Amino acid sequence: MPQFPASALPTAGSVPTILLTGATGNVGTELTRLLAARGIPFRALVRDVTSTAAQALQALPGAELVAGDLNDAASVRRALVGIERAFLLTPSSAQAEAQQLAFVEQARQAGVQHLVKLSQWAAAPDSPVRFLRYHAVVEAAIQASGLAYTFLRPNLFMQGLLAFKDAIAAQGQFFAPIGEAEISVVDVRDIAAAATAALTETGHENHTYDLTGPQALTHADLAQALALAIDRPVAFVDVPPTAMRGALLGMGMDPWMAEGLVEDYAHYHRGEAAVVAPGVQQATGRAPRAFADFARDYAPAFGAASSVVAN
């Protein structure tokens, strides 16, 4: 596997030359912790600097918060002043494609040198999954912009199971329309490590990294590993797509997002996300975490007796 030398850009104590979007989300939170731990200053674009998540972010060494919104071009331009490298992540929504395309153009105009985009496994313009289509459109726009880029294409997040933590803790069950299909789930901490490498080292320019865990597992396998970690029975229950759609809409999820998740799981059910890829090793120089590691580290969230989530 190729090894990438550390870049002199940026250095601890310097003015931030890295801008992060999505800094208070799952991947962004881990990314900010890694940057802070390495003494790398960064700027984060956040909608509300007074929010609890933003205040936690502000407490990190080297963090600089700037208020703004991807729908507000002026605020994005302000955030991009002096920035050399940017991390592009937005929630998947009906506006995501337009927001990201606008950010790419603003980054180009601002003189950003390297754009690291969080994309998705199997992104393709002809995909039946709306998330994969919009990611492919944005990837193509970045390539056409002339900016150096790194595309991170993670598979299903291990931490996605945290959405079921209450059901697992109370009932010992979680649900999905995936049957016995295998999927090479990846730990968010490894995604953040790949992003950190791309933002702080040379050698990642114009690379695409497919990010997976070390194994392709069924959801029944995930249940078994969780049961071992929390020392209580855990069962996976397969459900039809209509049940998932109804549950998501019943929770108040936006219909566009709910339909997209149903499409995502149909993609998984077809066995299209079972490949184990070397992207984590290629980007970070180390092997990805196994699901058993995730289950052990996050056991308290699923109702285990004690210990603290490891990072």
Secondary structure in CASP SS format (residue, H / E / C, confidence):
PFRMAT SS
TARGET T0000
AUTHOR 0000-0000-0000
METHOD secondary structure of the structure
MODEL  1
M C 1.00
P C 1.00
Q C 1.00
F C 1.00
P C 1.00
A E 1.00
S C 1.00
A C 1.00
L C 1.00
P C 1.00
T C 1.00
A C 1.00
G C 1.00
S C 1.00
V C 1.00
P C 1.00
T C 1.00
I E 1.00
L E 1.00
L E 1.00
T C 1.00
G C 1.00
A C 1.00
T C 1.00
G C 1.00
N H 1.00
V H 1.00
G H 1.00
T H 1.00
E H 1.00
L H 1.00
T H 1.00
R H 1.00
L H 1.00
L H 1.00
A H 1.00
A H 1.00
R C 1.00
G C 1.00
I C 1.00
P C 1.00
F E 1.00
R E 1.00
A E 1.00
L E 1.00
V E 1.00
R C 1.00
D C 1.00
V C 1.00
T C 1.00
S C 1.00
T H 1.00
A H 1.00
A H 1.00
Q H 1.00
A H 1.00
L H 1.00
Q H 1.00
A C 1.00
L C 1.00
P C 1.00
G C 1.00
A E 1.00
E E 1.00
L E 1.00
V E 1.00
A E 1.00
G C 1.00
D C 1.00
L C 1.00
N C 1.00
D C 1.00
A H 1.00
A H 1.00
S H 1.00
V H 1.00
R H 1.00
R H 1.00
A H 1.00
L C 1.00
V C 1.00
G C 1.00
I C 1.00
E C 1.00
R E 1.00
A E 1.00
F E 1.00
L E 1.00
L C 1.00
T C 1.00
P C 1.00
S C 1.00
S C 1.00
A C 1.00
Q C 1.00
A H 1.00
E H 1.00
A H 1.00
Q H 1.00
Q H 1.00
L H 1.00
A H 1.00
F H 1.00
V H 1.00
E H 1.00
Q H 1.00
A H 1.00
R H 1.00
Q H 1.00
A H 1.00
G C 1.00
V C 1.00
Q C 1.00
H E 1.00
L E 1.00
V E 1.00
K E 1.00
L E 1.00
S C 1.00
Q C 1.00
W C 1.00
A C 1.00
A C 1.00
A C 1.00
P C 1.00
D C 1.00
S C 1.00
P C 1.00
V C 1.00
R H 1.00
F H 1.00
L H 1.00
R H 1.00
Y H 1.00
H H 1.00
A H 1.00
V H 1.00
V H 1.00
E H 1.00
A H 1.00
A H 1.00
I H 1.00
Q H 1.00
A H 1.00
S H 1.00
G C 1.00
L C 1.00
A E 1.00
Y E 1.00
T E 1.00
F E 1.00
L E 1.00
R E 1.00
P E 1.00
N C 1.00
L C 1.00
F E 1.00
M H 1.00
Q H 1.00
G H 1.00
L H 1.00
L H 1.00
A H 1.00
F H 1.00
K H 1.00
D H 1.00
A H 1.00
I H 1.00
A H 1.00
A H 1.00
Q H 1.00
G C 1.00
Q E 1.00
F E 1.00
F E 1.00
A E 1.00
P C 1.00
I C 1.00
G C 1.00
E C 1.00
A C 1.00
E C 1.00
I E 1.00
S C 1.00
V C 1.00
V E 1.00
D C 1.00
V H 1.00
R H 1.00
D H 1.00
I H 1.00
A H 1.00
A H 1.00
A H 1.00
A H 1.00
T H 1.00
A H 1.00
A H 1.00
L H 1.00
T H 1.00
E E 1.00
T C 1.00
G C 1.00
H C 1.00
E C 1.00
N C 1.00
H E 1.00
T E 1.00
Y E 1.00
D E 1.00
L E 1.00
T C 1.00
G C 1.00
P C 1.00
Q C 1.00
A C 1.00
L E 1.00
T C 1.00
H H 1.00
A H 1.00
D H 1.00
L H 1.00
A H 1.00
Q H 1.00
A H 1.00
L H 1.00
A H 1.00
L H 1.00
A H 1.00
I H 1.00
D C 1.00
R C 1.00
P C 1.00
V C 1.00
A E 1.00
F E 1.00
V E 1.00
D E 1.00
V C 1.00
P C 1.00
P H 1.00
T H 1.00
A H 1.00
M H 1.00
R H 1.00
G H 1.00
A H 1.00
L H 1.00
L H 1.00
G H 1.00
M C 1.00
G C 1.00
M C 1.00
D C 1.00
P H 1.00
W H 1.00
M H 1.00
A H 1.00
E H 1.00
G H 1.00
L H 1.00
V H 1.00
E H 1.00
D H 1.00
Y H 1.00
A H 1.00
H H 1.00
Y H 1.00
H H 1.00
R C 1.00
G C 1.00
E C 1.00
A C 1.00
A C 1.00
V C 1.00
V C 1.00
A C 1.00
P C 1.00
G H 1.00
V H 1.00
Q H 1.00
Q H 1.00
A H 1.00
T H 1.00
G C 1.00
R C 1.00
A C 1.00
P C 1.00
R C 1.00
A C 1.00
F H 1.00
A H 1.00
D H 1.00
F H 1.00
A H 1.00
R H 1.00
D H 1.00
Y C 1.00
A H 1.00
P H 1.00
A H 1.00
F H 1.00
G C 1.00
A C 1.00
A C 1.00
S C 1.00
S C 1.00
V C 1.00
V C 1.00
A C 1.00
N C 1.00
END
